[in-house]
Amino acid sequence: MGKNIRRRNSITSRKMGLYRWTICGLLFFATTIIYIDRQVFGILAPVLQKDIGWNEIEYGYIIAAFTAAYALGFLFVGRFIDKVGTKIGYTISTVIWSIAAMGHTLVKTVFGFGVARFFLGLGESGNFPAAIKATAEWFPKKERALALGIFNSGANAGAIVAPLVVPWIALTFGWRAAFIFTGLLGFIWIVLWLWLYEIPEKHKKVTKEEIAFIQSDPAEIQSEKIPWIKLLKYRQTWAFAAGKFLTDPIWWFYIYWLPKFFSQRYGLNLTHLGLPLIVIYTMTTIGSVGGGWLSGTFIKRGWSINKGRKVVMLICAIVIVPIVFASLVPEWWAVFLIGLATSGHQGWSANLFTTVPDMFPKKAVGSVVGLGGMAGAIGGLLLAAAAGFILQFTGSYLSLFILAGIVYLPALLIFHLLVPTMEEAKLY
């Protein structure tokens, strides 16, 4: 019986077509590239700190320059993508961040790195609004969390690839070559994107059956485009923004400070940083894909979208708590606790992102994700500046890991209080 059901499902899938998963693969590749871009700087930070001569506070300011630009970009990028479309908007963003990544090779001062990181953040602010809008265009609600979890796991893939490749490039060709490598990856992706992407209704490789499946959700009530500032009157917008403001800074902390933490706490140099980071971000992939898969499974079994998303977010928030002990334990215990927390964060993030197309029509998705991303970047800006001062004057990561462990539960509580049933926003 089970074999017959699987055979029928396989035949149905072949007839319907699976081109939407090609699109998901493109989103995964783009997200992988931007997280290689981000990890390059964190991995090379101990080397660059000696070469350029910055202190912890100045390092915090460089990171703050990136997050400030990321926040600034979100003021307009979501709306811009809603206006020009996913294909063009994503292309422009990728061109900007790829040029900025290669621009790191031209600078030799703290200020110069701040400028390069600023333009990198400005370009990368378009990634998630464009990717989530593409997900809303290509996947019905019952598959969106899984698709988002898969492409969001590109963050983990980038964080795995970077410590595998960057130390070798830096030690063999110099640290500037590592930034050239990441910029070239972006331009390769642009070629693939322009070749393979179009909305389902206009795509020649998509079957009628697959289009019908993609459009199987209840029809949305058409509304005029709403200025992003008017979206602030909706509780759904504030719920998403609050979740991003409180938890996105923790991910920034992992990306930029974990290599420095392992270097300072356990004496690991550029040659030996790779393995702990690879283990951590391999664990993270489980949370990213598993978190999206689990909520989708709950919903397919009859749970409401509200219950399915929030239960998984609660599980992820609880899994993260033990990281509060990460700075107090031996090296590989720290790797396990941090990997558990980063896995929980990505499961949380996959579901939080998916709540936007759950609660808003497709035309507003890019704008809402942009507003939420801006809120997350502002939180990251504040934490980056604070972390620089904390580490400069105390030399201890304990308070930062405590914050990383406890912030998700109140974030979920605030989200639930603002949208107790996750009802759709009425934009008409």
C-alpha positions in Angstrom: 0.0 0.0 0.0 2.7 2.5 1.0 4.8 1.7 -2.1 1.7 2.3 -4.3 1.0 5.7 -2.7 4.6 6.7 -3.1 4.5 5.6 -6.7 1.4 7.6 -7.4 2.8 10.7 -5.8 6.0 10.3 -7.9 4.0 10.0 -11.1 1.9 13.1 -10.1 5.0 15.1 -9.3 6.6 14.2 -12.7 3.4 15.2 -14.5 3.0 18.4 -12.6 6.6 19.5 -12.8 9.1 20.6 -10.2 10.6 23.7 -11.8 9.8 25.7 -8.6 12.5 23.8 -6.9 15.0 25.1 -9.5 14.0 28.6 -8.4 14.5 27.5 -4.8 18.0 26.3 -5.8 18.8 29.7 -7.2 17.7 31.4 -4.0 19.8 29.0 -2.0 22.9 29.8 -4.2 22.4 33.6 -3.8 22.1 33.3 0.0 25.1 31.0 0.1 27.2 33.7 -1.7 26.2 36.6 0.6 27.1 34.5 3.7 30.4 33.6 2.2 30.9 37.4 1.8 30.0 38.0 5.4 32.0 35.1 6.8 35.1 36.1 4.9 35.4 39.2 7.1 34.8 37.4 10.3 37.3 34.6 9.5 40.0 37.1 8.4 39.3 39.4 11.4 42.2 38.1 13.5 44.6 38.5 10.6 43.2 41.9 9.5 43.3 43.2 13.1 47.1 42.7 13.1 47.5 43.9 9.6 45.3 47.0 9.8 45.7 47.6 13.5 42.1 48.1 14.8 40.8 47.4 18.4 37.6 45.8 19.5 35.7 49.1 19.5 36.8 49.9 15.9 35.9 46.4 14.8 32.5 47.0 16.2 32.2 50.2 14.3 33.1 48.4 11.0 30.4 45.9 11.6 28.0 48.7 12.6 28.7 50.4 9.2 27.5 47.2 7.4 24.4 46.9 9.5 23.6 50.6 9.2 23.7 50.3 5.4 21.6 47.1 5.7 19.0 49.0 7.7 19.1 52.0 5.3 18.7 49.7 2.3 15.6 48.2 3.8 14.0 51.7 3.9 13.5 51.4 0.1 14.7 48.0 -1.2 11.5 46.0 -0.4 9.3 48.7 -2.0 11.7 48.9 -4.9 11.5 45.1 -5.5 7.7 45.2 -5.3 7.8 48.0 -8.0 10.3 46.7 -10.5 9.8 43.0 -9.9 11.8 40.2 -8.4 14.0 39.5 -11.4 15.3 43.0 -12.0 15.4 43.9 -8.3 17.4 40.9 -7.3 19.9 41.5 -10.2 20.6 45.1 -9.2 21.1 44.1 -5.6 23.6 41.4 -6.5 25.6 43.7 -8.8 26.0 46.2 -5.9 27.1 43.6 -3.3 29.5 41.8 -5.7 31.3 45.0 -6.6 31.4 46.0 -3.0 32.9 42.6 -2.0 35.7 43.0 -4.5 36.2 46.6 -3.4 37.6 45.4 -0.1 40.8 44.7 -2.0 41.4 48.4 -2.5 41.4 49.6 1.2 44.1 49.7 3.8 42.5 51.6 6.8 39.7 51.1 9.3 37.7 53.8 7.6 38.2 52.2 4.2 36.9 48.9 5.5 33.9 50.7 7.0 33.1 52.2 3.6 33.5 48.8 1.8 31.2 47.1 4.4 28.7 49.9 4.1 28.2 49.3 0.4 28.2 45.5 0.9 25.4 45.9 3.4 23.5 48.2 1.0 23.6 45.6 -1.7 22.8 42.7 0.5 19.7 44.3 1.9 17.9 43.2 -1.2 18.5 39.5 -0.8 15.8 38.4 1.6 13.0 40.7 0.3 13.7 39.5 -3.2 14.1 35.8 -2.2 10.9 35.8 0.0 8.9 37.5 -2.7 10.1 34.9 -5.2 9.1 32.2 -2.7 5.6 33.8 -2.5 5.4 33.8 -6.3 6.5 30.2 -6.8 5.2 28.3 -3.8 1.8 27.7 -2.2 1.6 28.3 1.5 1.8 24.7 2.4 5.3 24.5 0.8 6.7 28.0 1.6 8.2 27.2 5.0 10.1 24.2 3.5 11.2 26.3 0.5 12.3 29.2 2.7 14.1 26.8 5.1 16.0 25.3 2.1 17.1 28.6 0.6 17.7 30.1 4.1 20.1 27.2 4.7 22.3 28.8 2.1 23.4 30.9 5.1 24.7 27.8 6.7 26.3 26.5 3.4 28.1 29.8 3.0 29.3 29.6 6.6 30.6 26.1 5.9 32.2 26.9 2.5 34.0 30.0 3.8 36.1 28.3 6.5 36.9 25.6 4.0 38.1 27.9 1.3 39.0 31.3 2.7 41.9 30.3 4.9 43.5 28.4 2.0 43.0 31.4 -0.4 44.3 33.9 2.2 47.4 31.8 3.1 48.2 31.0 -0.5 47.4 34.2 -2.4 46.8 36.8 0.4 43.7 38.0 2.1 42.6 40.3 -0.8 42.2 37.3 -3.1 39.5 36.0 -0.8 37.3 39.1 -1.4 37.9 38.8 -5.2 36.7 35.2 -5.0 33.3 36.1 -3.4 32.7 39.0 -5.8 33.2 36.7 -8.8 30.7 34.2 -7.4 28.0 37.0 -7.4 28.5 37.7 -11.1 28.3 34.0 -11.9 24.9 33.9 -10.1 23.6 36.9 -12.0 24.1 35.0 -15.3 22.2 32.0 -14.0 19.4 34.2 -12.5 18.8 36.1 -15.7 18.8 32.9 -17.7 16.5 30.8 -15.5 14.1 33.1 -13.7 10.7 34.4 -14.7 7.3 34.5 -12.8 5.5 31.1 -13.2 2.8 32.5 -15.5 5.3 33.7 -18.1 7.8 30.8 -17.8 8.0 28.5 -20.8 9.4 25.5 -18.7 6.5 25.4 -16.2 3.6 23.1 -16.8 0.0 24.1 -16.5 -0.4 21.6 -13.7 2.5 23.2 -11.7 1.1 26.7 -12.2 -2.3 25.4 -10.9 -0.5 23.9 -7.8 1.4 27.1 -7.2 -1.8 29.1 -7.4 -3.8 26.6 -5.3 -4.2 29.0 -2.3 -7.5 30.9 -2.0 -7.5 33.9 -4.3 -6.2 37.1 -2.7 -8.4 40.2 -2.7 -6.7 42.6 -5.1 -5.7 45.9 -3.6 -3.8 49.0 -4.7 -0.2 49.1 -3.7 0.2 50.4 -0.3 3.1 52.8 0.6 5.4 51.1 3.0 5.0 53.7 5.7 1.2 52.9 5.8 2.1 49.3 6.6 3.2 50.5 10.1 -0.4 50.7 11.1 -0.8 46.9 11.0 0.0 44.8 14.0 1.3 42.1 11.6 4.0 44.4 10.5 5.1 45.2 14.0 5.0 41.5 15.0 7.5 40.6 12.3 9.6 43.7 12.9 9.8 43.0 16.6 10.9 39.4 16.0 13.6 40.6 13.6 14.8 43.4 15.9 15.3 41.1 18.8 16.8 38.1 17.2 18.6 39.2 14.0 21.5 40.8 16.0 22.3 37.4 17.5 23.0 36.0 14.0 25.2 39.0 13.2 27.0 38.2 16.5 27.7 34.6 15.4 28.9 35.6 11.9 31.3 38.3 13.0 32.4 37.3 16.4 32.6 33.5 16.5 36.0 33.4 14.8 37.3 36.0 17.2 35.8 34.1 20.1 37.6 30.8 19.2 40.8 32.7 18.5 40.7 34.5 21.9 39.2 31.8 24.1 40.9 28.7 22.7 43.9 30.1 20.8 42.9 28.9 17.4 44.7 30.5 14.4 43.6 30.9 10.8 44.6 27.3 10.0 42.6 25.8 12.8 39.5 27.9 12.9 37.8 26.0 10.0 36.8 22.8 11.7 34.8 24.2 14.6 33.0 26.6 12.3 32.2 23.9 9.8 30.7 21.7 12.5 28.7 24.6 13.9 27.2 25.5 10.5 26.6 22.0 9.5 24.5 21.6 12.6 22.8 24.9 11.6 21.6 23.4 8.3 19.5 20.8 10.2 17.6 23.6 12.0 17.1 25.7 8.9 15.6 22.9 6.8 14.1 21.0 9.7 12.3 24.0 11.1 10.6 24.7 7.8 9.8 21.1 7.2 8.3 20.6 10.7 5.9 23.5 10.5 4.9 22.4 7.0 4.3 18.9 8.3 2.1 20.1 11.1 0.0 22.3 8.7 -0.4 19.4 6.3 -1.7 17.3 9.2 -4.5 19.8 9.9 -2.9 22.3 12.3 -3.6 25.9 11.7 -0.8 28.0 10.2 -0.8 30.0 13.4 -0.3 26.9 15.6 2.2 25.2 13.2 4.5 28.2 13.0 4.4 29.2 16.6 4.9 25.7 18.1 8.1 25.3 16.0 9.3 28.8 16.9 8.8 27.8 20.6 10.8 24.6 20.2 13.6 26.5 18.5 13.6 29.2 21.3 14.0 26.5 24.0 16.7 24.7 22.1 18.8 27.9 22.0 18.8 28.6 25.8 21.9 26.4 26.7 24.2 28.7 24.7 24.4 30.8 27.9 27.2 28.4 29.0 29.2 28.5 25.8 32.0 30.7 27.1 32.5 28.6 30.3 33.1 25.1 28.8 35.9 23.3 26.9 36.2 24.0 23.2 34.1 21.1 21.7 31.4 21.6 24.3 31.3 25.2 23.2 31.1 24.1 19.5 28.1 21.8 20.4 26.2 24.5 22.4 26.8 27.1 19.7 25.8 24.7 16.9 22.6 23.9 18.8 21.8 27.6 19.1 22.6 28.5 15.6 20.5 25.6 14.4 17.6 26.8 16.6 18.0 30.3 15.3 17.7 29.2 11.6 14.6 27.2 12.4 13.2 30.2 14.1 14.2 32.5 11.3 12.7 30.2 8.6 9.3 30.3 10.3 9.4 34.0 11.2 10.1 34.9 7.5 7.3 32.6 6.4 4.8 34.5 8.5 5.0 37.5 6.1 3.5 35.8 3.1 1.1 34.0 5.6 -0.2 37.4 6.8 0.2 39.7 3.7 -0.8 39.6 0.0 2.1 39.0 -2.4 2.2 42.7 -3.5 3.2 43.7 0.0 5.6 40.9 0.9 8.8 42.7 -0.3 7.9 45.9 1.6 7.0 44.1 4.8 10.2 42.0 4.7 12.1 45.2 4.0 10.7 46.9 7.1 11.4 43.8 9.2 14.9 43.6 7.9 15.5 47.2 8.7 14.4 46.6 12.2 16.7 43.6 12.5 19.6 45.6 11.1 19.0 48.4 13.6 19.2 45.8 16.3 22.4 44.5 14.8 23.8 48.0 14.7 23.2 48.5 18.4 24.6 45.1 19.3 27.7 45.5 17.2 28.6 48.8 18.9 27.8 47.4 22.3 29.8 44.2 21.7 32.8 46.2 20.7 32.8 48.1 24.0 32.0 45.1 26.1 34.9 43.1 24.7 37.3 46.0 24.7 36.7 46.7 28.4 35.9 43.2 29.9 37.4 40.7 27.4 34.6 38.3 28.2 31.9 36.9 25.9 29.7 35.7 28.8 27.2 38.5 28.8 26.9 38.3 25.0 26.1 34.5 25.1 23.6 35.0 27.9 21.8 37.6 25.7 21.9 35.1 22.7 20.3 32.4 24.9 17.4 34.3 26.5 16.1 36.7 23.9 14.0 34.3 21.7 11.4 33.5 24.3 10.3 37.1 25.0 10.5 37.7 21.2 8.0 34.9 20.6 5.8 36.2 23.4 5.7 39.7 21.9 5.0 38.2 18.4 2.1 36.2 19.9 0.6 39.1 21.8 0.6 41.2 18.6 -0.8 38.5 16.3 -2.5 35.9 18.5 -4.2 34.3 15.5 -1.9 35.4 12.7 -4.9 36.7 10.7 -4.3 38.2 7.3 -3.8 41.9 7.1 -6.7 43.7 5.3 -5.0 46.1 2.9 -8.0 47.2 1.0 
